[in-house]
Amino acid sequence: MDLTELLKFVTKKEASDLHLKPGRPPLLRINGRLVPLKTDPLSPKEIEEMVLSILTPHQKEKLQANYAVDIGYGIQGLARFRGNIFLQRGSWTAVFRRIPYTIPGIADLHLPDVIATFCDYPAGLVLITGPTGSGKSTTLAAVVKGITERHPVHVVTIEDPIEYLFQDNLGSVCQREVGTDTISFHEAIRNAMRQDPDVMMVGEMRDWETMQTAITAAETGHLVFSTLHTNNAAQTIDRIMDSCPPGMANQLRRQLSLVLRSICSMQLIERSDGKGRIPVIEILINSPKIGKQIETGETKEILEEMEGSVGYYKMQSMNQSLIALLVNNAIDLDKAMELTMDPEDLSLKLRKLFPQIEERFRGGIMSPSVNDFSAIAELMDIKKLYEEQEEKWKLRLQEKEDLVANLEADLMQRDRTLEQQTVNTVELETELQKMRQENERMRQEAAARIAQLNERIKELNQRLMGGAPGGGTPPSGFFKK
């Protein structure tokens, strides 16, 4: 059996993985499930011939020394494959992960819009986490592709092995493979600091030395992306803290609270329409409060802060992501309950937000056992939640009504004040008119009196100028004029 033909068949069936194990036919992982091919079981000799034929001498030496080796293998014009060859019960076994040549965009992966903002961070540490096969590498590749399309930057990737092949765009990309281009992750990160990078992508933070070097690179003004095998944001922070040597915890918490920008935790779940799988995404953004919780070690409080910061920071928990998928009919309720790590919390959130959603997904009203009091208690809890919610709405409605009443009273008071001011203005204008009229009358009277006095003075002057009594000389003084 030819390995290249098998990998071509994997691509044709759009399978994510190919498993080669002695004593079984080749296994394809399709939509999360292993499906055996209808062929004869593989012998150890067949697998050995298939996998050893694609190894370089260096990879063969590593395989013989470590009994396992990671490789990258490409079929021109078709796809690349990330492979791991290892010993299992004394026989060679191999697993190949399909990696398309075409890198999807962020929108193509049904990711939240906030992930696109990761491309615009000037510096800091961004972590993509999740179990094996959850889409971490694809998401990371989509973000790096977005960076090269938006910004004229130098991106250095360090991978083991190289998976997606990036093309230069507005930005330039250099890809280094551990074991081929460099001896280790942490050594490559240290070397990258002298390669004028703006962005560094570390395929995986496997050990403390790599983590420490990546955090230091983020501290020095670089944007660093990496992955971890953790299930949620709080667990990611705890994993990093658990990896550091004793005595460095406080320093690391301070560093992490400053350099961490965001954590995106992923899982895949089957779509309700049967067309593959869709990601369930938990998103943490390092807000001031989150940073304080990281610094003080209050990681248990992070989930509550994430769920309360959906509107402003666009954070969300895994259960909130499942609710969004359920409401949009993208997934089934049973699959969501299987995937979530806290089904009680998910069920409670669903009933609070959408009281009938579980009945709609389950196809009818629940029919508990007649001897099951827990069902009665559950209904009583639901009733209590409804009553509490109704009371809250009543209080909010009363507050709004009181506010409207106060505004109406203020408006009426302003109307009365305006009306009184209008009356006062009219009265003042009337009084002013009367004063003007009185002033005019007094002016006219004064003018008339002055005219009379002038006439009297003139008459007296004439009499005095006509001669004084007894023929004497007119007296000197005022009337001489």
C-alpha positions as CSV (number, residue, x, y, z in Angstrom):
1,M,0.0,0.0,0.0
2,D,1.4,3.4,-1.0
3,L,1.5,6.2,1.6
4,T,1.1,9.0,-0.9
5,E,-2.1,7.4,-2.3
6,L,-3.5,7.0,1.2
7,L,-2.8,10.6,2.0
8,K,-4.5,11.6,-1.3
9,F,-7.5,9.6,-0.2
10,V,-7.5,11.3,3.2
11,T,-7.7,14.7,1.4
12,K,-10.5,13.5,-0.9
13,K,-12.6,12.4,2.0
14,E,-11.7,15.7,3.9
15,A,-10.6,13.6,6.9
16,S,-8.5,15.4,9.5
17,D,-6.2,12.5,10.4
18,L,-4.8,9.2,9.2
19,H,-3.9,6.4,11.6
20,L,-1.6,3.6,10.6
21,K,-1.5,0.8,13.1
22,P,-0.4,-2.9,12.7
23,G,-3.2,-5.4,12.7
24,R,-5.9,-2.9,11.5
25,P,-6.7,-1.3,8.2
26,P,-5.9,2.4,7.9
27,L,-8.2,4.6,10.1
28,L,-9.5,8.0,9.0
29,R,-10.8,10.6,11.4
30,I,-13.9,12.2,9.8
31,N,-15.9,14.8,11.8
32,G,-14.2,13.6,15.0
33,R,-14.8,9.8,14.5
34,L,-12.4,7.1,13.5
35,V,-13.6,5.3,10.4
36,P,-11.7,2.2,9.2
37,L,-11.1,1.7,5.4
38,K,-12.5,-1.4,3.8
39,T,-9.1,-2.9,3.2
40,D,-6.9,-5.7,4.6
41,P,-5.2,-5.0,8.0
42,L,-1.7,-3.5,7.8
43,S,1.3,-5.6,8.8
44,P,4.2,-4.1,10.7
45,K,6.4,-4.5,7.7
46,E,4.1,-2.6,5.4
47,I,3.9,0.4,7.9
48,E,7.7,0.4,8.3
49,E,8.2,0.5,4.5
50,M,5.6,3.3,4.1
51,V,6.9,5.6,6.9
52,L,10.6,5.1,6.7
53,S,10.6,5.9,3.0
54,I,9.6,9.5,3.6
55,L,12.2,10.2,6.4
56,T,15.4,12.1,6.0
57,P,18.6,10.6,7.4
58,H,18.4,13.1,10.3
59,Q,14.8,12.1,11.1
60,K,15.8,8.4,10.9
61,E,18.5,9.0,13.4
62,K,16.1,10.8,15.7
63,L,13.6,8.0,15.4
64,Q,16.1,5.4,16.3
65,A,17.4,7.4,19.3
66,N,14.0,8.6,20.7
67,Y,11.6,5.9,19.3
68,A,9.4,8.8,18.0
69,V,9.8,11.7,15.6
70,D,7.7,14.6,14.3
71,I,7.8,15.3,10.6
72,G,6.2,17.5,8.0
73,Y,5.3,16.0,4.7
74,G,3.8,17.6,1.7
75,I,2.1,16.4,-1.5
76,Q,2.6,19.1,-4.2
77,G,-0.6,20.8,-5.2
78,L,-2.7,18.9,-2.6
79,A,-1.9,19.3,1.0
80,R,0.7,19.1,3.8
81,F,0.7,16.6,6.6
82,R,2.0,16.8,10.1
83,G,3.1,13.3,11.1
84,N,4.3,11.5,14.2
85,I,6.0,8.1,13.9
86,F,6.4,6.1,17.1
87,L,6.9,2.6,18.5
88,Q,3.8,0.8,19.8
89,R,4.3,-2.7,21.3
90,G,7.6,-3.0,19.4
91,S,6.1,-2.0,16.0
92,W,6.1,1.3,14.1
93,T,2.9,3.2,14.2
94,A,2.1,6.6,12.6
95,V,-0.5,9.3,12.7
96,F,-0.8,12.1,10.0
97,R,-2.7,15.3,10.4
98,R,-3.9,16.9,7.2
99,I,-3.0,20.6,6.8
100,P,-4.5,22.3,3.7
101,Y,-2.2,24.5,1.6
102,T,-4.9,27.2,1.7
103,I,-5.0,29.0,5.0
104,P,-8.6,30.0,5.9
105,G,-9.5,33.5,7.1
106,I,-10.8,34.2,10.5
107,A,-14.4,34.7,9.2
108,D,-14.2,31.3,7.4
109,L,-13.7,29.5,10.7
110,H,-16.9,30.9,12.4
111,L,-14.8,32.5,15.1
112,P,-16.0,35.5,17.2
113,D,-15.3,38.9,15.7
114,V,-13.1,39.9,18.6
115,I,-10.4,37.4,17.5
116,A,-9.8,39.6,14.4
117,T,-8.5,42.3,16.8
118,F,-5.7,40.0,17.8
119,C,-4.0,40.9,14.5
120,D,-3.8,44.6,15.6
121,Y,-2.1,44.2,19.0
122,P,1.1,46.1,19.1
123,A,2.8,43.8,21.6
124,G,2.1,41.2,24.3
125,L,1.3,37.5,24.6
126,V,-1.6,35.8,23.0
127,L,-2.4,32.1,23.7
128,I,-4.6,29.7,21.7
129,T,-5.4,26.7,23.8
130,G,-7.4,23.5,23.7
131,P,-7.1,19.7,23.5
132,T,-5.5,17.9,20.5
133,G,-7.4,18.4,17.3
134,S,-9.4,21.4,18.5
135,G,-8.3,23.8,15.8
136,K,-5.5,25.7,17.6
137,S,-3.0,25.5,14.7
138,T,-5.6,26.5,12.1
139,T,-6.8,29.5,14.2
140,L,-3.3,30.6,14.8
141,A,-2.5,30.4,11.1
142,A,-5.6,32.4,10.3
143,V,-4.5,35.2,12.7
144,V,-0.9,35.2,11.4
145,K,-2.3,35.4,7.8
146,G,-4.5,38.4,8.9
147,I,-1.4,40.1,10.3
148,T,0.6,39.7,7.1
149,E,-2.4,41.1,5.1
150,R,-2.9,44.2,7.4
151,H,0.6,45.2,8.6
152,P,4.1,45.6,7.1
153,V,5.8,43.6,9.8
154,H,8.4,40.8,10.1
155,V,6.9,37.6,11.4
156,V,9.1,34.7,12.7
157,T,7.4,31.3,13.3
158,I,9.0,28.5,15.3
159,E,7.3,25.2,14.7
160,D,7.8,21.4,15.3
161,P,7.2,20.6,12.5
162,I,6.2,23.4,10.1
163,E,2.5,23.0,9.4
164,Y,0.9,25.8,7.3
165,L,3.1,27.5,4.7
166,F,2.7,31.3,4.9
167,Q,3.1,33.5,1.9
168,D,4.6,37.0,2.1
169,N,2.0,39.7,1.7
170,L,2.2,43.2,3.2
171,G,4.2,41.5,5.9
172,S,7.2,39.1,5.6
173,V,7.2,35.7,7.2
174,C,10.2,33.5,8.1
175,Q,9.4,29.9,9.2
176,R,11.9,27.8,11.3
177,E,11.4,24.1,12.1
178,V,12.8,22.6,15.3
179,G,15.2,19.9,14.5
180,T,15.9,21.1,11.0
181,D,16.4,24.9,11.3
182,T,17.0,25.2,15.0
183,I,17.7,22.9,17.9
184,S,14.9,23.9,20.3
185,F,12.0,26.3,20.8
186,H,13.7,28.4,23.5
187,E,16.9,28.6,21.5
188,A,15.0,29.7,18.4
189,I,13.1,32.4,20.4
190,R,16.4,33.8,21.7
191,N,17.9,33.8,18.2
192,A,14.7,35.5,16.9
193,M,15.3,38.5,19.1
194,R,18.3,39.3,16.9
195,Q,16.3,38.8,13.7
196,D,14.4,42.1,13.9
197,P,11.0,40.5,14.5
198,D,7.8,42.4,15.1
199,V,5.7,39.2,15.6
200,M,6.8,35.7,16.8
201,M,4.7,32.6,16.6
202,V,5.8,29.7,18.8
203,G,4.1,26.5,17.8
204,E,3.8,25.2,21.4
205,M,5.0,26.2,24.8
206,R,6.1,22.7,26.0
207,D,8.4,23.6,28.9
208,W,9.2,26.3,31.4
209,E,12.3,27.5,29.5
210,T,10.2,28.1,26.4
211,M,7.4,29.8,28.4
212,Q,9.9,32.1,30.2
213,T,11.6,33.0,26.9
214,A,8.3,33.8,25.2
215,I,7.1,35.9,28.1
216,T,10.4,37.8,28.1
217,A,10.0,38.4,24.3
218,A,6.5,39.8,24.9
219,E,7.9,42.1,27.7
220,T,10.5,43.6,25.3
221,G,7.8,44.9,22.9
222,H,7.1,42.0,20.6
223,L,3.8,40.4,19.8
224,V,4.1,36.7,20.7
225,F,1.5,34.0,19.8
226,S,1.7,30.4,21.1
227,T,-0.5,27.4,22.0
228,L,-1.0,25.2,25.1
229,H,-3.0,22.0,25.7
230,T,-5.4,23.4,28.3
231,N,-9.2,23.5,28.3
232,N,-10.0,27.0,29.5
233,A,-8.4,30.4,30.3
234,A,-8.1,29.9,34.1
235,Q,-6.5,26.5,33.6
236,T,-4.0,28.0,31.1
237,I,-2.8,30.5,33.7
238,D,-2.5,27.8,36.4
239,R,-0.6,25.6,33.9
240,I,2.0,28.4,33.4
241,M,2.2,29.0,37.1
242,D,2.7,25.3,37.8
243,S,5.6,25.2,35.3
244,C,7.7,27.8,37.0
245,P,10.4,27.0,39.5
246,P,9.7,27.5,43.3
247,G,10.3,31.0,44.4
248,M,9.4,32.7,41.1
249,A,5.7,32.5,41.3
250,N,5.1,36.1,42.5
251,Q,7.5,37.5,39.8
252,L,5.8,35.4,37.1
253,R,2.3,36.5,38.2
254,R,3.3,40.2,37.8
255,Q,4.9,39.5,34.5
256,L,1.9,37.6,33.2
257,S,-0.5,40.2,34.4
258,L,1.4,42.9,32.4
259,V,2.2,41.0,29.1
260,L,-0.8,38.8,28.6
261,R,-3.2,40.2,26.1
262,S,-5.7,37.4,25.6
263,I,-6.4,33.7,25.8
264,C,-8.6,31.9,23.3
265,S,-9.6,28.4,24.4
266,M,-11.2,26.1,21.8
267,Q,-13.1,22.9,21.4
268,L,-14.9,21.4,18.4
269,I,-18.5,20.2,18.4
270,E,-20.6,18.5,15.7
271,R,-23.0,20.8,13.8
272,S,-26.7,20.0,13.9
273,D,-26.9,19.9,10.1
274,G,-24.2,17.1,9.9
275,K,-21.8,19.3,7.9
276,G,-18.7,18.8,9.9
277,R,-17.8,20.5,13.2
278,I,-17.8,24.1,14.5
279,P,-15.6,25.6,17.2
280,V,-16.8,26.5,20.7
281,I,-14.7,29.4,21.9
282,E,-13.8,30.8,25.3
283,I,-12.2,34.3,25.2
284,L,-10.3,36.1,27.9
285,I,-9.2,39.7,27.4
286,N,-6.7,41.0,30.0
287,S,-8.8,43.8,31.4
288,P,-7.5,45.8,34.5
289,K,-9.6,43.6,36.8
290,I,-8.4,40.3,35.1
291,G,-4.8,41.6,35.4
292,K,-5.3,42.2,39.1
293,Q,-6.8,38.7,39.6
294,I,-3.8,37.1,37.7
295,E,-1.4,39.1,39.9
296,T,-3.1,38.1,43.1
297,G,-3.6,34.5,42.1
298,E,-7.5,34.7,42.2
299,T,-7.9,32.5,39.1
300,K,-11.1,31.1,40.4
301,E,-12.7,34.5,40.0
302,I,-11.7,34.9,36.4
303,L,-14.7,32.9,35.0
304,E,-17.2,35.2,36.7
305,E,-15.4,38.3,35.4
306,M,-15.3,36.9,31.9
307,E,-19.1,36.2,31.9
308,G,-19.8,39.7,33.2
309,S,-17.6,41.5,30.6
310,V,-19.3,40.2,27.4
311,G,-20.7,43.6,26.5
312,Y,-17.7,45.8,26.9
313,Y,-14.6,43.6,26.3
314,K,-16.4,40.9,24.2
315,M,-15.2,38.1,26.5
316,Q,-17.2,34.9,26.9
317,S,-17.1,31.6,28.7
318,M,-17.3,28.2,27.0
319,N,-20.9,27.8,28.2
320,Q,-21.9,31.2,26.8
321,S,-20.4,30.2,23.5
322,L,-22.5,27.0,23.6
323,I,-25.6,29.0,24.3
324,A,-24.9,31.3,21.3
325,L,-24.5,28.2,19.1
326,L,-27.7,26.7,20.5
327,V,-29.8,29.8,20.0
328,N,-28.6,30.0,16.4
329,N,-29.5,26.3,15.8
330,A,-25.9,25.5,14.9
331,I,-25.7,22.6,17.4
332,D,-27.9,20.2,19.3
333,L,-28.6,20.4,23.1
334,D,-27.5,16.8,23.8
335,K,-24.1,17.5,22.1
336,A,-23.7,20.7,24.1
337,M,-24.4,18.9,27.3
338,E,-21.8,16.2,26.5
339,L,-19.1,18.8,25.7
340,T,-19.6,21.3,28.6
341,M,-17.5,20.8,31.7
342,D,-20.4,22.3,33.8
343,P,-23.7,21.0,32.5
344,E,-25.7,22.3,35.5
345,D,-24.4,25.8,34.9
346,L,-25.3,25.6,31.2
347,S,-28.8,24.3,31.9
348,L,-29.4,27.1,34.4
349,K,-28.2,29.7,32.0
350,L,-30.4,28.4,29.3
351,R,-33.5,28.4,31.5
352,K,-32.8,31.9,32.7
353,L,-32.3,33.3,29.3
354,F,-34.7,31.2,27.3
355,P,-37.2,29.2,29.5
356,Q,-38.5,27.0,26.7
357,I,-35.3,26.3,24.9
358,E,-34.6,22.9,26.5
359,E,-38.1,21.8,25.7
360,R,-37.7,22.9,22.1
361,F,-34.5,21.0,21.7
362,R,-35.7,17.9,23.5
363,G,-38.9,17.7,21.5
364,G,-41.4,18.1,24.3
365,I,-42.0,18.7,28.0
366,M,-39.8,16.6,30.4
367,S,-41.6,13.6,31.9
368,P,-39.9,12.8,35.2
369,S,-40.6,9.8,37.3
370,V,-43.7,10.0,39.5
371,N,-41.4,9.1,42.4
372,D,-38.7,11.6,41.7
373,F,-38.9,14.6,44.1
374,S,-35.8,16.2,42.5
375,A,-37.9,17.0,39.5
376,I,-40.4,18.9,41.8
377,A,-37.5,20.7,43.5
378,E,-36.1,21.6,40.1
379,L,-39.5,23.1,39.0
380,M,-39.7,25.0,42.3
381,D,-36.2,26.4,41.7
382,I,-37.2,27.4,38.2
383,K,-40.4,29.1,39.6
384,K,-38.3,30.9,42.1
385,L,-36.0,32.1,39.4
386,Y,-38.9,33.4,37.4
387,E,-40.4,35.2,40.4
388,E,-37.0,36.8,41.2
389,Q,-36.7,37.9,37.7
390,E,-40.2,39.2,37.6
391,E,-39.6,41.1,40.8
392,K,-36.4,42.6,39.4
393,W,-38.4,43.8,36.3
394,K,-41.1,45.3,38.5
395,L,-38.5,47.2,40.5
396,R,-36.9,48.4,37.3
397,L,-40.3,49.4,35.9
398,Q,-41.2,51.3,39.1
399,E,-37.8,53.1,39.0
400,K,-38.5,54.2,35.4
401,E,-42.1,55.3,36.3
402,D,-40.7,57.3,39.3
403,L,-38.1,58.8,37.0
404,V,-40.8,59.8,34.5
405,A,-43.0,61.2,37.3
406,N,-40.1,63.3,38.6
407,L,-39.3,64.5,35.1
408,E,-43.0,65.5,34.6
409,A,-43.0,67.3,37.9
410,D,-39.8,69.2,37.0
411,L,-41.3,70.1,33.6
412,M,-44.5,71.4,35.3
413,Q,-42.5,73.4,37.8
414,R,-40.5,74.9,34.9
415,D,-43.7,75.7,33.0
416,R,-45.1,77.5,36.1
417,T,-41.8,79.4,36.6
418,L,-41.8,80.4,33.0
419,E,-45.4,81.5,33.2
420,Q,-44.7,83.6,36.3
421,Q,-41.7,85.1,34.6
422,T,-43.9,86.0,31.7
423,V,-46.5,87.7,34.0
424,N,-43.7,89.6,35.8
425,T,-42.3,90.7,32.5
426,V,-45.7,92.1,31.3
427,E,-46.1,93.9,34.6
428,L,-42.6,95.3,34.4
429,E,-43.2,96.5,30.9
430,T,-46.5,98.1,31.9
431,E,-44.8,99.9,34.9
432,L,-42.0,101.0,32.6
433,Q,-44.5,102.4,30.1
434,K,-46.3,104.3,33.0
435,M,-43.0,105.7,34.2
436,R,-42.1,106.8,30.7
437,Q,-45.4,108.6,30.3
438,E,-45.1,110.2,33.8
439,N,-41.5,111.3,32.9
440,E,-42.8,112.8,29.6
441,R,-45.6,114.7,31.4
442,M,-43.2,116.1,34.0
443,R,-40.8,117.1,31.3
444,Q,-43.5,118.9,29.5
445,E,-44.7,120.6,32.7
446,A,-41.1,121.7,33.5
447,A,-40.7,123.0,29.9
448,A,-44.0,125.0,30.3
449,R,-42.9,126.5,33.6
450,I,-39.5,127.4,32.3
451,A,-41.2,129.2,29.4
452,Q,-43.5,131.1,31.8
453,L,-40.5,132.1,33.9
454,N,-38.6,133.3,30.8
455,E,-41.7,135.4,29.8
456,R,-41.9,136.8,33.3
457,I,-38.2,137.7,33.3
458,K,-38.6,139.4,29.9
459,E,-41.5,141.4,31.1
460,L,-39.7,142.5,34.3
461,N,-36.6,143.5,32.2
462,Q,-38.8,145.6,29.9
463,R,-40.4,147.3,32.8
464,L,-37.0,148.0,34.4
465,M,-35.5,149.3,31.2
466,G,-38.5,151.7,30.8
467,G,-37.3,153.7,33.9
468,A,-37.0,153.4,37.6
469,P,-39.5,155.0,39.9
470,G,-38.8,158.8,40.5
471,G,-36.6,159.0,37.4
472,G,-33.6,157.4,39.1
473,T,-31.1,155.1,37.6
474,P,-32.2,151.5,37.3
475,P,-30.7,149.3,40.1
476,S,-27.7,147.2,39.2
477,G,-27.9,143.5,39.6
478,F,-29.7,140.5,38.0
479,F,-32.5,142.4,36.3
480,K,-30.0,144.8,34.6
481,K,-29.8,142.3,31.8
